[in-house]
Amino acid sequence: MEYGLALAGGGTRGAAHVGVLKALEEARILPPAVAGTSAGSIVAGLYASGMPVSEMEKVVKHLSKHGNDYLDPDYAGLLGFMPQLLAGMNVSLSGLIKGKKLLAYFNELTGEKQLDESIVKLVIPAVDLMSGRTLCFTNIDEVRDRKDLHWVWDGYLCEVMMASSSVPAIFAPLEMGNYRLVDGGVTDNLPENLLQKAGIQTVISVDIGGRYCAPSDDSILETATHSFSIMSERLKACGSNSGSLLLKPPLPERAGLLTFDQMMACMEAGYQYTRKMIPEIKMCLFRRS
């Protein structure tokens, strides 16, 4: 039975996607196709690389304790930011976090695999700041003649995952060839439509948005992350396709973009919710097969 799993963005809430996959694996209905945006792209990329769900659980556990170790602030850029701003010069700071440590970690997790080495069909969007276009990174040959979207087949999984997760102003854009790439959630935070445009009509979508706690302070990081979360929610509401089955696990309100300490709770919430939804998921899949 061919169907696709569309995984939304949502920062560390993305750990819920691992719980969803765990429940699907137990029910023996793991997806043969997957798409993911931002945090969803990380789980989608790991899944497509061939990483077992049990290993993904270990990654979540590791990041819940050590996630902050992979954040590399651009101290040099931050030091030069105010003098440049006050002098009326062009500000060279493109993001608070360089993202190089996360990119190296993703490379390690995926075993340096490229897109065409994915073991399932995969679509990951990212936005090119140079052209303003959404680039759809994929290994699906059937879309090579399609002109409705800008499809890209080249690249390392780790690069594509990092590009789709580079939240503007928080992470520096990822330089990839002639592209300067940022979070796919800028234009498409729940990529169910991309799977459908790739010819996969039956889609299970996982929305990890919902209620967020208000910013706890007025720091630039808190303000930027909360603003991006609100924007992504609005985009999802506009772009959601009623033709797919939507899963929306209830997640901790405290869980946000970089709340690593909430990842285990999010994974468990995704697992428990999806276990309860298995009968409805099977009904949807077998009705359309």
Secondary structure as UniProt FT lines:
FT   STRAND          4..7
FT   HELIX           11..14
FT   HELIX           15..26
FT   TURN            27..28
FT   STRAND          33..36
FT   HELIX           39..49
FT   HELIX           53..66
FT   HELIX           67..70
FT   HELIX           75..86
FT   TURN            87..88
FT   STRAND          95..97
FT   HELIX           100..110
FT   TURN            111..112
FT   HELIX           115..117
FT   STRAND          121..128
FT   TURN            129..131
FT   STRAND          134..138
FT   HELIX           141..143
FT   TURN            144..145
FT   STRAND          150..152
FT   HELIX           157..164
FT   STRAND          169..171
FT   STRAND          174..176
FT   TURN            177..178
FT   STRAND          179..183
FT   HELIX           184..186
FT   HELIX           192..197
FT   TURN            198..199
FT   STRAND          203..206
FT   HELIX           220..239
FT   TURN            242..243
FT   STRAND          245..247
FT   TURN            253..254
FT   HELIX           260..262
FT   HELIX           263..288
//
